[in-house]
Amino acid sequence: MELKRVVVTGLGAITPIGNTVNEYWESLINGVSGARPVTCFNPEKHKTQFACQLKNYRPEDYFDKKEANRYDLFEQYALIAARQAIEDAHFELEKENLNRFGVIWGSGVGGVHSFADEVKNFYEGGENPRFSPFFVPKMISDMPAGYISIQYGFRGPNFGTVSACASSNNAMCNAVNLIRLGKADVFVCGGSEASITQEGVGGFNAMRALSTRNDDPSHASRPFSNSRDGFVMGEGAGCLILEEMEHALARGARIYAELAGTGMSADAYHMTAPHPDGLGARMVMEESMAEGGIRPEEVDYINTHGTSTKPGDISEAKAIVNTFGSHAYEMNLSSTKSMTGHLLGAAGAIEAVATTLAVWHGIVPPTINHEEGDEDPEIDPRLNFTFNKACRRDIRVALSNTFGFGGHNACVAIRKWK
């Protein structure tokens, strides 16, 4: 049976380096770092005192006060990115069968802001402590999908995905599969995260996962460089409109690219560490290419998971060499986390937006913060990580990798639309 084809017809993003897709893309290709000292709480008790927060974000610019109070930040970010993507896709919703529009949304952590605030307020509430009736809807990870569907009347399949840092890539994989099964024509698909909190930073510090380069935050995220000392936390949301190809063509949609293949696997190895030889990472890259009928030599770019942790970077580099052989040295690789930080469950979504735009524009975003002589001796020196400067290149196919705690791996293959 021939698989239905799925295309990307709308994009949305609110990120630490831009609150719209255009701002985000311009910052990416110009190598802008989003890392700054933390301002949303006093970080003096933490080993890490910086993160990639959103800049110039005010809820009142997007929601009335009553609305904003109902939503956790990760839900606000989701609604903003979804609105951008839906508008970008130029639907005439009054003419569409909204029973055929679905929403799948990823978040690794959910409403950690609201959870922390509500528990604190309860225990400091004096003689009559109480929880807000909005506490549970602000906390649970499925609510962005629910809120988006309610706002637009989308009655197709609707749920959230939770697989740590692979969450929003898993959301895209699910959406593609459901379109191919005929369960829907369109999915609003993405991920959001807002976990730059005392608890989020403190928890990852306890795991020794975060960079502690407090004297130089903007250079702290340095994937694939030997001097890296951990990842940098980020926040925000990304959204893609995934649409069955014939449906998109029938309405005359602008098509950015084809989401041609997906891959999902488990390392089955360790709670937090990746498989040292990148076994699960190799599986998802191979599966995404096989599903899309893509030959390895057609892949020109990989937006790597590239978190700036030593075990993760080394494992992924090995997986790429083992997957592509000598062609690995002909491709461009980069980690956009060097600029945005790591958005956890939203990482796959904003990186799929970046990868789609890389294919659309024929430009590979860089991996910033690399210094000459700072090569990791455990990483093959023949790999091209597009260090420090964007590269113009016709990209036939690009892969976008995400790997999460628990051994969750997911990859999407994005092919140039012809």
GULUMDREN-632396 format. One record per residue (C-alpha): residue in one letter; x, y, z. Coordinates in Angstrom, 3 decimals, padded with zeros to 6 digits. Layout:
REM GULUMDREN-632396
   res         px         py         pz
     a          X          Y          Z
...
REM end
This chain:
REM GULUMDREN-632396
   res         px         py         pz
     m    000.000    000.000    000.000
     e    001.380    003.385   -000.979
     l    001.679    005.712    002.008
     k   -000.118    009.044    001.974
     r    002.334    011.929    001.817
     v    002.490    014.585    004.522
     v    003.642    018.167    003.975
     v    004.418    021.176    006.155
     t    002.157    024.147    005.413
     g    002.498    026.377    008.475
     l    005.114    027.295    011.079
     g    005.048    029.003    014.465
     a    007.726    029.692    017.070
     i    008.313    031.659    020.244
     t    011.890    031.118    021.383
     p    014.728    032.620    023.431
     i    016.137    034.175    020.241
     g    012.927    035.404    018.631
     n    009.220    035.619    019.389
     t    008.144    034.982    015.786
     v    009.333    032.566    013.128
     n    011.091    035.307    011.158
     e    012.887    036.674    014.235
     y    013.900    033.142    015.234
     w    015.273    032.327    011.780
     e    017.248    035.563    011.484
     s    018.833    034.938    014.871
     l    019.684    031.358    013.915
     i    021.492    032.195    010.708
     n    023.311    035.073    012.412
     g    024.524    032.918    015.298
     v    022.766    034.753    018.139
     s    022.941    033.246    021.629
     g    019.858    033.415    023.837
     a    021.693    032.707    027.113
     r    021.530    035.404    029.793
     p    021.511    035.575    033.609
     v    018.239    034.272    035.035
     t    015.727    037.012    035.852
     c    012.519    035.048    036.581
     f    013.752    034.051    040.061
     n    016.754    034.723    042.274
     p    019.301    032.087    041.222
     e    021.962    032.817    043.856
     k    021.488    029.439    045.594
     h    022.077    027.517    042.371
     k    025.289    026.384    040.712
     t    023.823    027.544    037.391
     q    022.581    031.128    037.322
     f    021.731    031.628    033.645
     a    019.380    030.193    031.030
     c    017.816    030.913    027.649
     q    014.654    032.760    028.697
     l    012.240    034.434    026.311
     k    013.044    038.090    025.701
     n    010.471    040.895    025.961
     y    007.657    038.445    026.700
     r    004.552    039.968    028.264
     p    001.407    037.787    028.540
     e   -000.782    040.876    028.154
     d    000.472    041.268    024.584
     y   -001.259    037.983    023.715
     f   -004.019    037.377    026.286
     d   -006.387    039.390    028.426
     k   -005.657    039.240    032.160
     k   -008.350    036.651    032.899
     e   -007.058    034.349    030.169
     a   -003.446    034.690    031.225
     n   -004.322    033.731    034.802
     r   -005.953    030.521    033.567
     y   -002.906    029.320    031.652
     d    000.492    028.141    032.824
     l    003.366    029.643    030.845
     f    003.882    026.433    028.848
     e    000.221    026.659    027.769
     q    000.587    030.339    026.848
     y    003.599    029.564    024.689
     a    001.735    026.701    023.005
     l   -001.272    028.851    022.130
     i    000.970    031.593    020.708
     a    003.010    029.228    018.503
     a   -000.141    027.434    017.336
     r   -001.815    030.722    016.439
     q    001.207    031.754    014.373
     a    001.283    028.428    012.524
     i   -002.451    028.321    011.821
     e   -002.339    031.873    010.468
     d    000.756    031.027    008.417
     a   -001.064    028.087    006.811
     h   -003.824    030.430    005.533
     f   -006.756    028.096    006.110
     e   -010.293    029.183    005.389
     l   -011.529    027.344    008.458
     e   -015.187    028.081    007.766
     k   -014.877    025.972    004.614
     e   -013.018    023.078    006.258
     n   -014.321    019.916    007.897
     l   -012.949    020.522    011.379
     n   -013.682    016.921    012.332
     r   -010.598    016.187    010.206
     f   -008.306    018.618    012.068
     g   -006.365    017.213    015.034
     v   -003.885    018.472    017.613
     i   -000.954    016.567    019.118
     w    001.288    018.465    021.512
     g    004.447    017.493    023.378
     s    005.825    018.649    026.717
     g    008.374    016.889    028.864
     v    007.576    018.673    032.125
     g    004.207    020.420    031.809
     g    003.082    023.126    034.211
     v    005.973    023.062    036.671
     h    005.556    026.816    037.344
     s    001.973    026.306    038.477
     f    002.765    023.168    040.447
     a    005.494    024.914    042.424
     d    003.498    028.106    042.973
     e    000.330    026.326    044.096
     v    002.104    024.062    046.579
     k    004.038    027.024    047.998
     n    000.896    029.135    048.289
     f   -000.987    026.296    049.982
     y    001.607    025.844    052.706
     e    001.908    029.587    053.222
     g   -001.865    030.091    053.160
     g   -002.444    030.507    056.863
     e   -005.566    029.091    058.511
     n   -007.546    028.569    055.303
     p   -005.173    027.305    052.629
     r   -006.649    026.438    049.251
     f   -005.671    025.333    045.784
     s   -006.870    027.203    042.711
     p   -009.560    025.409    040.670
     f   -007.254    026.014    037.697
     f   -004.351    024.159    039.363
     v   -004.823    020.814    037.611
     p   -005.571    022.242    034.125
     k   -002.502    024.491    034.453
     m   -000.286    021.568    035.429
     i   -001.090    018.555    033.253
     s    000.802    018.111    030.006
     d   -002.125    017.365    027.698
     m   -003.834    020.722    028.140
     p   -002.170    022.654    025.283
     a   -003.687    020.181    022.820
     g   -007.064    020.592    024.495
     y   -006.914    024.390    024.591
     i   -005.863    024.656    020.939
     s   -008.728    022.413    019.835
     i   -011.239    024.358    021.950
     q   -010.057    027.690    020.582
     y   -010.414    026.650    016.938
     g   -013.061    023.934    017.067
     f   -010.739    021.149    015.900
     r   -012.510    017.877    016.666
     g   -010.040    015.334    015.259
     p   -007.590    013.224    017.300
     n   -006.340    015.215    020.260
     f   -003.749    014.313    022.877
     g   -000.363    015.075    024.419
     t    002.925    013.213    024.167
     v    005.428    012.915    027.010
     s    008.818    011.358    026.247
     a    011.221    013.815    027.869
     c    013.289    015.648    025.253
     a    011.804    013.572    022.417
     s    008.228    014.633    023.240
     s    007.494    016.959    020.343
     n    009.278    014.795    017.775
     n    007.096    011.930    018.979
     a    004.094    014.225    018.504
     m    005.095    014.743    014.864
     c    005.680    011.016    014.332
     n    002.198    010.274    015.681
     a    000.617    012.950    013.516
     v    002.246    011.627    010.347
     n    001.127    008.095    011.102
     l   -002.468    009.143    011.817
     i   -002.663    011.135    008.584
     r   -001.371    008.121    006.672
     l   -004.011    005.946    008.359
     g   -006.697    008.377    007.180
     k   -007.675    009.491    010.691
     a   -007.249    013.196    009.886
     d   -006.243    015.576    007.098
     v   -004.443    018.163    009.202
     f   -002.600    018.216    012.506
     v   -001.491    021.170    014.573
     c    001.615    019.647    016.033
     g    004.396    020.888    018.295
     g    005.704    021.277    021.799
     s    006.164    023.812    024.576
     e    008.135    024.083    027.780
     a    008.490    026.582    030.623
     s    010.704    024.922    033.198
     i    013.204    027.667    034.037
     t    012.247    027.629    037.710
     q    013.969    027.071    041.038
     e    012.896    023.438    040.845
     g    013.890    022.922    037.202
     v    017.350    024.434    037.516
     g    017.924    022.871    040.933
     g    016.913    019.420    039.728
     f    019.140    019.441    036.663
     n    022.002    020.902    038.729
     a    021.664    017.971    041.108
     m    022.151    015.656    038.108
     r    025.215    017.676    037.027
     a    023.582    018.134    033.634
     l    023.757    021.947    033.328
     s    026.627    024.190    032.355
     t    027.925    026.315    035.231
     r    029.708    028.885    033.056
     n    028.144    031.762    035.013
     d    030.848    034.220    034.016
     d    030.134    033.781    030.291
     p    026.553    032.566    029.676
     s    026.390    033.418    025.978
     h    029.248    031.005    025.258
     a    028.104    028.249    027.610
     s    026.228    026.073    025.128
     r    029.010    024.648    022.969
     p    027.953    021.316    021.475
     f    030.715    019.031    020.174
     s    033.495    021.182    021.683
     n    035.844    019.600    024.201
     s    035.416    022.355    026.820
     r    031.631    021.960    027.085
     d    030.350    021.396    030.619
     g    026.624    020.726    030.231
     f    023.499    022.024    028.561
     v    021.717    025.361    028.987
     m    018.006    025.369    029.789
     g    015.632    027.083    027.386
     e    011.912    027.816    027.163
     g    009.323    028.496    024.482
     a    007.330    026.629    021.851
     g    007.350    025.529    018.240
     c    004.491    024.440    016.000
     l    004.132    022.873    012.552
     i    001.001    022.372    010.489
     l    001.240    018.854    009.063
     e   -001.183    018.250    006.206
     e   -002.063    015.416    003.889
     m   -000.534    016.347    000.535
     e   -003.674    016.098   -001.616
     h   -005.619    018.190    000.896
     a   -002.910    020.852    000.796
     l   -002.747    020.879   -003.005
     a   -006.528    021.073   -003.323
     r   -006.674    024.285   -001.308
     g   -003.624    025.790   -003.021
     a   -001.488    025.814    000.123
     r    002.087    027.034    000.193
     i    004.205    023.955    000.978
     y    007.462    024.468    002.875
     a    008.649    020.871    002.680
     e    007.546    017.263    002.925
     l    007.780    015.426    006.226
     a    008.819    012.268    004.471
     g    009.797    009.843    007.216
     t    009.738    009.211    010.946
     g    011.680    007.016    013.312
     m    011.135    006.018    016.959
     s    013.175    003.730    019.211
     a    014.391    003.063    022.743
     d    017.975    002.699    023.905
     a    016.921    000.173    026.579
     y    020.177    001.078    028.264
     h    020.121    003.640    031.119
     m    017.864    006.074    032.972
     t    019.614    009.199    031.675
     a    022.740    008.238    029.709
     p    022.488    007.506    025.969
     h    023.696    004.235    024.537
     p    027.474    004.790    024.236
     d    027.546    003.663    020.598
     g    024.350    005.535    019.679
     l    022.434    002.353    018.898
     g    018.956    003.855    019.359
     a    019.959    007.045    017.543
     r    021.150    005.017    014.573
     m    017.895    003.053    014.533
     v    015.693    006.156    014.268
     m    017.779    007.764    011.531
     e    017.714    004.552    009.494
     e    013.984    004.077    010.088
     s    013.103    007.637    009.058
     m    015.053    007.247    005.816
     a    013.581    003.822    005.057
     e    010.039    005.066    005.641
     g    010.585    008.024    003.337
     g    012.321    006.037    000.613
     i    015.431    008.136    001.189
     r    018.916    006.970    000.289
     p    021.598    007.899    002.845
     e    023.537    009.856    000.207
     e    020.483    012.130   -000.303
     v    020.739    013.517    003.233
     d    022.586    016.829    003.166
     y    021.977    018.152    006.692
     i    021.252    016.864    010.188
     n    019.986    019.147    012.938
     t    021.535    017.108    015.715
     h    020.219    016.624    019.237
     g    023.582    018.142    020.237
     t    022.838    019.196    023.813
     s    026.429    020.145    024.783
     t    026.868    017.188    027.133
     k    029.863    014.947    026.627
     p    028.131    011.517    026.605
     g    025.297    012.740    024.373
     d    027.451    014.497    021.792
     i    029.901    011.617    021.493
     s    027.144    009.011    021.208
     e    025.310    010.953    018.481
     a    028.497    011.575    016.501
     k    029.244    007.832    016.550
     a    025.678    007.070    015.455
     i    025.977    009.421    012.477
     v    029.236    007.857    011.297
     n    027.856    004.351    011.780
     t    024.657    005.238    009.896
     f    026.165    007.105    006.930
     g    029.693    005.770    006.577
     s    031.858    007.956    004.348
     h    028.834    010.119    003.404
     a    028.816    011.403    007.000
     y    031.761    013.610    006.034
     e    029.882    015.117    003.081
     m    026.945    016.369    005.150
     n    026.513    019.517    007.208
     l    025.674    018.946    010.856
     s    024.730    021.561    013.404
     s    023.155    022.024    016.806
     t    020.765    024.950    017.074
     k    020.760    024.342    020.851
     s    024.033    026.255    020.853
     m    021.812    029.320    020.375
     t    018.411    028.463    021.872
     g    019.528    026.291    024.760
     h    017.694    023.041    025.374
     l    013.904    023.391    025.394
     l    013.430    019.836    026.692
     g    010.064    018.594    025.390
     a    009.776    021.545    023.002
     a    013.236    021.020    021.498
     g    012.013    018.791    018.667
     a    009.362    021.310    017.624
     i    011.553    024.394    017.410
     e    014.309    022.354    015.772
     a    011.894    020.929    013.196
     v    010.859    024.510    012.416
     a    014.546    025.405    011.992
     t    015.196    022.331    009.862
     t    012.189    023.034    007.636
     l    013.414    026.592    007.104
     a    016.926    025.334    006.383
     v    015.505    023.175    003.584
     w    013.219    025.991    002.375
     h    015.949    028.655    002.274
     g    018.939    026.440    001.473
     i    020.881    027.668    004.517
     v    022.369    025.542    007.311
     p    022.331    027.312    010.706
     p    025.643    027.149    012.584
     t    026.817    025.515    015.776
     i    028.145    028.533    017.635
     n    030.729    028.938    020.408
     h    033.382    026.625    018.991
     e    036.996    027.763    019.365
     e    039.933    026.578    017.290
     g    041.837    023.845    019.099
     d    038.778    022.866    021.182
     e    037.981    019.710    019.205
     d    036.839    016.692    021.220
     p    039.356    013.879    020.673
     e    036.551    011.312    020.993
     i    034.615    012.781    018.026
     d    035.608    012.053    014.430
     p    037.399    015.224    013.215
     r    036.156    014.703    009.650
     l    032.554    015.569    010.630
     n    031.414    019.055    009.596
     f    029.499    020.676    012.466
     t    029.080    024.012    010.611
     f    030.938    025.786    013.392
     n    030.227    029.477    014.015
     k    028.975    030.517    010.563
     a    025.857    029.595    008.582
     c    026.428    027.792    005.297
     r    024.500    028.115    002.029
     r    023.655    024.714    000.612
     d    020.929    023.135   -001.475
     i    019.385    020.666    000.971
     r    017.547    017.724   -000.562
     v    016.793    015.981    002.724
     a    017.436    016.957    006.334
     l    017.018    014.942    009.524
     s    016.108    016.361    012.922
     n    017.100    014.248    015.928
     t    015.800    014.264    019.502
     f    016.760    011.901    022.311
     g    015.304    011.930    025.829
     f    015.908    010.693    029.357
     g    014.553    007.175    029.622
     g    016.193    006.256    026.337
     h    013.491    007.725    024.088
     n    014.667    008.492    020.538
     a    012.794    010.119    017.666
     c    013.804    011.463    014.251
     v    011.922    013.189    011.445
     a    013.120    013.361    007.827
     i    012.249    016.581    006.006
     r    012.513    016.563    002.227
     k    012.647    019.502   -000.155
     w    009.314    020.015   -001.864
     k    009.303    019.668   -005.625
REM end
